[in-house]
Amino acid sequence: MEFIAVGKVADFVPGSGTMVVVSGRHVALFRIGDEFHALDNMCLHRGGPLGEGDIDNGVVTCP
């Protein structure tokens, strides 16, 4: 597994998400406390950008 830097920890607000590009792929990146979680940025339900969605108790809701 290769580590790819997408920003500094301080760039990401706890409890929110953002979209980053990793090797040409759009990824939704969420910071929950001191942990980071990533998934494909496209919602399978309606194709919305998950990085702009809300996160509540570890569940992402598309915008």
Secondary structure, 3 states (H helix, E strand, C coil): CCCCCCCCHHHCCCCEEEEEEECCEEEEEEEECCEEEEEECECCCCCCEHHHCEEECCEEECC
